[in-house]
Amino acid sequence: MTESGDNADLLAQQLARTRALWHAFEVRGLREGTELTLDFFFEAPSLSRASALCELLRRETDYSVNVTAHEDEWTVSGHTQRVAVSLAILEQWVDWMVAAGEQTGAIFDGWGTELP
């Protein structure tokens, strides 16, 4: 599990990436309220932590979630349902995803989407 200082650094990094992505989206014509499906990725050091994260995401959301093994690490990935986005909504979502990872001993590794 990450230390609280590490979690604050991770959150700051992910929020900075989110703001940069939002700016790039705006340049391409995306506006607040556009519906997108968000793809997400976490890294977990064990199957038990990956499974705990999957259980949390399935219990708290309607996301599609998968677990895959990569050598000594586990990846949790998936996607949301289509959702109307704005920078504020994305920042709140990233904050929640980082916290979900912290609760289960996984690390939020980022998100992406396919633009319309």
mmCIF file of the C-alpha atoms, coordinates in Angstrom:
data_MODEL
# 
_entry.id   MODEL 
# 
loop_
_atom_site.group_PDB 
_atom_site.id 
_atom_site.type_symbol 
_atom_site.label_atom_id 
_atom_site.label_alt_id 
_atom_site.label_comp_id 
_atom_site.label_asym_id 
_atom_site.label_entity_id 
_atom_site.label_seq_id 
_atom_site.pdbx_PDB_ins_code 
_atom_site.Cartn_x 
_atom_site.Cartn_y 
_atom_site.Cartn_z 
_atom_site.occupancy 
_atom_site.B_iso_or_equiv 
_atom_site.pdbx_formal_charge 
_atom_site.auth_seq_id 
_atom_site.auth_comp_id 
_atom_site.auth_asym_id 
_atom_site.auth_atom_id 
_atom_site.pdbx_PDB_model_num 
ATOM 1   C CA . MET A 1 1   ? 0.000   0.000   0.000   1.00 0.00 ? 1   MET A CA 1 
ATOM 2   C CA . THR A 1 2   ? 1.241   3.492   -0.699  1.00 0.00 ? 2   THR A CA 1 
ATOM 3   C CA . GLU A 1 3   ? 2.181   5.872   2.076   1.00 0.00 ? 3   GLU A CA 1 
ATOM 4   C CA . SER A 1 4   ? -0.062  8.920   2.423   1.00 0.00 ? 4   SER A CA 1 
ATOM 5   C CA . GLY A 1 5   ? 2.709   11.178  1.051   1.00 0.00 ? 5   GLY A CA 1 
ATOM 6   C CA . ASP A 1 6   ? 3.142   8.858   -1.919  1.00 0.00 ? 6   ASP A CA 1 
ATOM 7   C CA . ASN A 1 7   ? -0.623  8.931   -2.433  1.00 0.00 ? 7   ASN A CA 1 
ATOM 8   C CA . ALA A 1 8   ? -0.642  12.741  -2.429  1.00 0.00 ? 8   ALA A CA 1 
ATOM 9   C CA . ASP A 1 9   ? 2.165   12.739  -5.010  1.00 0.00 ? 9   ASP A CA 1 
ATOM 10  C CA . LEU A 1 10  ? 0.334   10.184  -7.140  1.00 0.00 ? 10  LEU A CA 1 
ATOM 11  C CA . LEU A 1 11  ? -2.874  12.202  -6.962  1.00 0.00 ? 11  LEU A CA 1 
ATOM 12  C CA . ALA A 1 12  ? -1.037  15.400  -7.923  1.00 0.00 ? 12  ALA A CA 1 
ATOM 13  C CA . GLN A 1 13  ? 0.582   13.628  -10.890 1.00 0.00 ? 13  GLN A CA 1 
ATOM 14  C CA . GLN A 1 14  ? -2.682  12.109  -12.076 1.00 0.00 ? 14  GLN A CA 1 
ATOM 15  C CA . LEU A 1 15  ? -4.542  15.411  -11.748 1.00 0.00 ? 15  LEU A CA 1 
ATOM 16  C CA . ALA A 1 16  ? -1.804  17.182  -13.743 1.00 0.00 ? 16  ALA A CA 1 
ATOM 17  C CA . ARG A 1 17  ? -2.108  14.529  -16.472 1.00 0.00 ? 17  ARG A CA 1 
ATOM 18  C CA . THR A 1 18  ? -5.880  14.908  -16.436 1.00 0.00 ? 18  THR A CA 1 
ATOM 19  C CA . ARG A 1 19  ? -5.641  18.670  -16.893 1.00 0.00 ? 19  ARG A CA 1 
ATOM 20  C CA . ALA A 1 20  ? -3.198  18.212  -19.775 1.00 0.00 ? 20  ALA A CA 1 
ATOM 21  C CA . LEU A 1 21  ? -5.494  15.663  -21.418 1.00 0.00 ? 21  LEU A CA 1 
ATOM 22  C CA . TRP A 1 22  ? -8.489  17.950  -20.973 1.00 0.00 ? 22  TRP A CA 1 
ATOM 23  C CA . HIS A 1 23  ? -6.590  20.788  -22.645 1.00 0.00 ? 23  HIS A CA 1 
ATOM 24  C CA . ALA A 1 24  ? -5.696  18.478  -25.548 1.00 0.00 ? 24  ALA A CA 1 
ATOM 25  C CA . PHE A 1 25  ? -9.341  17.431  -25.799 1.00 0.00 ? 25  PHE A CA 1 
ATOM 26  C CA . GLU A 1 26  ? -10.478 21.059  -25.932 1.00 0.00 ? 26  GLU A CA 1 
ATOM 27  C CA . VAL A 1 27  ? -7.997  21.764  -28.721 1.00 0.00 ? 27  VAL A CA 1 
ATOM 28  C CA . ARG A 1 28  ? -9.613  18.893  -30.644 1.00 0.00 ? 28  ARG A CA 1 
ATOM 29  C CA . GLY A 1 29  ? -13.089 20.388  -30.085 1.00 0.00 ? 29  GLY A CA 1 
ATOM 30  C CA . LEU A 1 30  ? -14.319 18.376  -27.103 1.00 0.00 ? 30  LEU A CA 1 
ATOM 31  C CA . ARG A 1 31  ? -16.598 20.376  -24.803 1.00 0.00 ? 31  ARG A CA 1 
ATOM 32  C CA . GLU A 1 32  ? -18.092 19.907  -21.358 1.00 0.00 ? 32  GLU A CA 1 
ATOM 33  C CA . GLY A 1 33  ? -20.990 17.502  -21.434 1.00 0.00 ? 33  GLY A CA 1 
ATOM 34  C CA . THR A 1 34  ? -19.555 15.294  -24.177 1.00 0.00 ? 34  THR A CA 1 
ATOM 35  C CA . GLU A 1 35  ? -20.150 11.642  -23.313 1.00 0.00 ? 35  GLU A CA 1 
ATOM 36  C CA . LEU A 1 36  ? -17.080 9.420   -23.203 1.00 0.00 ? 36  LEU A CA 1 
ATOM 37  C CA . THR A 1 37  ? -16.198 5.929   -22.047 1.00 0.00 ? 37  THR A CA 1 
ATOM 38  C CA . LEU A 1 38  ? -13.119 6.128   -19.822 1.00 0.00 ? 38  LEU A CA 1 
ATOM 39  C CA . ASP A 1 39  ? -10.547 3.323   -19.817 1.00 0.00 ? 39  ASP A CA 1 
ATOM 40  C CA . PHE A 1 40  ? -8.563  2.915   -16.581 1.00 0.00 ? 40  PHE A CA 1 
ATOM 41  C CA . PHE A 1 41  ? -5.519  1.031   -15.341 1.00 0.00 ? 41  PHE A CA 1 
ATOM 42  C CA . PHE A 1 42  ? -4.134  0.018   -11.954 1.00 0.00 ? 42  PHE A CA 1 
ATOM 43  C CA . GLU A 1 43  ? -1.082  -1.962  -10.887 1.00 0.00 ? 43  GLU A CA 1 
ATOM 44  C CA . ALA A 1 44  ? -1.238  -4.335  -7.920  1.00 0.00 ? 44  ALA A CA 1 
ATOM 45  C CA . PRO A 1 45  ? 1.600   -6.295  -6.284  1.00 0.00 ? 45  PRO A CA 1 
ATOM 46  C CA . SER A 1 46  ? -0.494  -9.439  -5.708  1.00 0.00 ? 46  SER A CA 1 
ATOM 47  C CA . LEU A 1 47  ? -3.584  -11.259 -6.875  1.00 0.00 ? 47  LEU A CA 1 
ATOM 48  C CA . SER A 1 48  ? -5.252  -10.651 -3.501  1.00 0.00 ? 48  SER A CA 1 
ATOM 49  C CA . ARG A 1 49  ? -4.856  -6.873  -3.825  1.00 0.00 ? 49  ARG A CA 1 
ATOM 50  C CA . ALA A 1 50  ? -5.974  -6.917  -7.456  1.00 0.00 ? 50  ALA A CA 1 
ATOM 51  C CA . SER A 1 51  ? -9.016  -8.964  -6.463  1.00 0.00 ? 51  SER A CA 1 
ATOM 52  C CA . ALA A 1 52  ? -9.832  -6.602  -3.595  1.00 0.00 ? 52  ALA A CA 1 
ATOM 53  C CA . LEU A 1 53  ? -9.762  -3.667  -6.013  1.00 0.00 ? 53  LEU A CA 1 
ATOM 54  C CA . CYS A 1 54  ? -11.993 -5.522  -8.488  1.00 0.00 ? 54  CYS A CA 1 
ATOM 55  C CA . GLU A 1 55  ? -14.477 -6.274  -5.728  1.00 0.00 ? 55  GLU A CA 1 
ATOM 56  C CA . LEU A 1 56  ? -14.498 -2.615  -4.646  1.00 0.00 ? 56  LEU A CA 1 
ATOM 57  C CA . LEU A 1 57  ? -14.988 -1.328  -8.194  1.00 0.00 ? 57  LEU A CA 1 
ATOM 58  C CA . ARG A 1 58  ? -17.756 -3.837  -8.914  1.00 0.00 ? 58  ARG A CA 1 
ATOM 59  C CA . ARG A 1 59  ? -19.509 -3.063  -5.636  1.00 0.00 ? 59  ARG A CA 1 
ATOM 60  C CA . GLU A 1 60  ? -19.285 0.734   -5.951  1.00 0.00 ? 60  GLU A CA 1 
ATOM 61  C CA . THR A 1 61  ? -19.621 1.225   -9.732  1.00 0.00 ? 61  THR A CA 1 
ATOM 62  C CA . ASP A 1 62  ? -21.046 -0.262  -12.916 1.00 0.00 ? 62  ASP A CA 1 
ATOM 63  C CA . TYR A 1 63  ? -17.602 -0.506  -14.543 1.00 0.00 ? 63  TYR A CA 1 
ATOM 64  C CA . SER A 1 64  ? -16.319 -3.420  -16.582 1.00 0.00 ? 64  SER A CA 1 
ATOM 65  C CA . VAL A 1 65  ? -13.218 -4.696  -14.736 1.00 0.00 ? 65  VAL A CA 1 
ATOM 66  C CA . ASN A 1 66  ? -10.516 -7.256  -15.659 1.00 0.00 ? 66  ASN A CA 1 
ATOM 67  C CA . VAL A 1 67  ? -7.425  -8.631  -13.921 1.00 0.00 ? 67  VAL A CA 1 
ATOM 68  C CA . THR A 1 68  ? -4.370  -9.859  -15.811 1.00 0.00 ? 68  THR A CA 1 
ATOM 69  C CA . ALA A 1 69  ? -0.985  -11.120 -14.648 1.00 0.00 ? 69  ALA A CA 1 
ATOM 70  C CA . HIS A 1 70  ? 2.294   -9.672  -15.900 1.00 0.00 ? 70  HIS A CA 1 
ATOM 71  C CA . GLU A 1 71  ? 5.297   -11.467 -14.402 1.00 0.00 ? 71  GLU A CA 1 
ATOM 72  C CA . ASP A 1 72  ? 5.237   -10.559 -10.665 1.00 0.00 ? 72  ASP A CA 1 
ATOM 73  C CA . GLU A 1 73  ? 2.625   -7.827  -11.000 1.00 0.00 ? 73  GLU A CA 1 
ATOM 74  C CA . TRP A 1 74  ? -1.099  -7.743  -11.595 1.00 0.00 ? 74  TRP A CA 1 
ATOM 75  C CA . THR A 1 75  ? -2.940  -5.258  -13.769 1.00 0.00 ? 75  THR A CA 1 
ATOM 76  C CA . VAL A 1 76  ? -6.523  -4.221  -13.124 1.00 0.00 ? 76  VAL A CA 1 
ATOM 77  C CA . SER A 1 77  ? -8.082  -2.540  -16.121 1.00 0.00 ? 77  SER A CA 1 
ATOM 78  C CA . GLY A 1 78  ? -11.508 -1.745  -17.393 1.00 0.00 ? 78  GLY A CA 1 
ATOM 79  C CA . HIS A 1 79  ? -13.825 0.950   -18.567 1.00 0.00 ? 79  HIS A CA 1 
ATOM 80  C CA . THR A 1 80  ? -16.717 3.045   -17.392 1.00 0.00 ? 80  THR A CA 1 
ATOM 81  C CA . GLN A 1 81  ? -20.116 3.365   -18.967 1.00 0.00 ? 81  GLN A CA 1 
ATOM 82  C CA . ARG A 1 82  ? -20.537 6.431   -21.190 1.00 0.00 ? 82  ARG A CA 1 
ATOM 83  C CA . VAL A 1 83  ? -20.566 9.513   -18.988 1.00 0.00 ? 83  VAL A CA 1 
ATOM 84  C CA . ALA A 1 84  ? -20.843 13.247  -19.652 1.00 0.00 ? 84  ALA A CA 1 
ATOM 85  C CA . VAL A 1 85  ? -17.465 14.739  -18.785 1.00 0.00 ? 85  VAL A CA 1 
ATOM 86  C CA . SER A 1 86  ? -15.979 18.049  -17.735 1.00 0.00 ? 86  SER A CA 1 
ATOM 87  C CA . LEU A 1 87  ? -12.632 18.854  -16.204 1.00 0.00 ? 87  LEU A CA 1 
ATOM 88  C CA . ALA A 1 88  ? -14.230 19.039  -12.741 1.00 0.00 ? 88  ALA A CA 1 
ATOM 89  C CA . ILE A 1 89  ? -15.922 15.642  -13.167 1.00 0.00 ? 89  ILE A CA 1 
ATOM 90  C CA . LEU A 1 90  ? -12.696 14.057  -14.387 1.00 0.00 ? 90  LEU A CA 1 
ATOM 91  C CA . GLU A 1 91  ? -10.723 15.505  -11.464 1.00 0.00 ? 91  GLU A CA 1 
ATOM 92  C CA . GLN A 1 92  ? -13.268 14.126  -8.964  1.00 0.00 ? 92  GLN A CA 1 
ATOM 93  C CA . TRP A 1 93  ? -13.193 10.747  -10.685 1.00 0.00 ? 93  TRP A CA 1 
ATOM 94  C CA . VAL A 1 94  ? -9.379  10.609  -10.664 1.00 0.00 ? 94  VAL A CA 1 
ATOM 95  C CA . ASP A 1 95  ? -9.375  11.492  -6.953  1.00 0.00 ? 95  ASP A CA 1 
ATOM 96  C CA . TRP A 1 96  ? -11.815 8.634   -6.282  1.00 0.00 ? 96  TRP A CA 1 
ATOM 97  C CA . MET A 1 97  ? -9.817  6.168   -8.400  1.00 0.00 ? 97  MET A CA 1 
ATOM 98  C CA . VAL A 1 98  ? -6.554  7.021   -6.617  1.00 0.00 ? 98  VAL A CA 1 
ATOM 99  C CA . ALA A 1 99  ? -8.346  6.542   -3.266  1.00 0.00 ? 99  ALA A CA 1 
ATOM 100 C CA . ALA A 1 100 ? -9.810  3.196   -4.421  1.00 0.00 ? 100 ALA A CA 1 
ATOM 101 C CA . GLY A 1 101 ? -6.328  2.013   -5.255  1.00 0.00 ? 101 GLY A CA 1 
ATOM 102 C CA . GLU A 1 102 ? -4.980  3.186   -1.927  1.00 0.00 ? 102 GLU A CA 1 
ATOM 103 C CA . GLN A 1 103 ? -7.757  1.372   -0.035  1.00 0.00 ? 103 GLN A CA 1 
ATOM 104 C CA . THR A 1 104 ? -6.868  -1.923  -1.666  1.00 0.00 ? 104 THR A CA 1 
ATOM 105 C CA . GLY A 1 105 ? -3.087  -1.650  -1.983  1.00 0.00 ? 105 GLY A CA 1 
ATOM 106 C CA . ALA A 1 106 ? -3.124  -1.004  -5.736  1.00 0.00 ? 106 ALA A CA 1 
ATOM 107 C CA . ILE A 1 107 ? -1.807  2.009   -7.633  1.00 0.00 ? 107 ILE A CA 1 
ATOM 108 C CA . PHE A 1 108 ? -3.906  3.983   -10.098 1.00 0.00 ? 108 PHE A CA 1 
ATOM 109 C CA . ASP A 1 109 ? -1.810  4.061   -13.261 1.00 0.00 ? 109 ASP A CA 1 
ATOM 110 C CA . GLY A 1 110 ? -3.991  6.385   -15.312 1.00 0.00 ? 110 GLY A CA 1 
ATOM 111 C CA . TRP A 1 111 ? -6.806  6.591   -17.773 1.00 0.00 ? 111 TRP A CA 1 
ATOM 112 C CA . GLY A 1 112 ? -7.548  7.218   -21.407 1.00 0.00 ? 112 GLY A CA 1 
ATOM 113 C CA . THR A 1 113 ? -10.426 7.408   -23.831 1.00 0.00 ? 113 THR A CA 1 
ATOM 114 C CA . GLU A 1 114 ? -11.264 7.283   -27.487 1.00 0.00 ? 114 GLU A CA 1 
ATOM 115 C CA . LEU A 1 115 ? -12.443 10.651  -28.708 1.00 0.00 ? 115 LEU A CA 1 
ATOM 116 C CA . PRO A 1 116 ? -15.579 10.853  -30.854 1.00 0.00 ? 116 PRO A CA 1 
# 
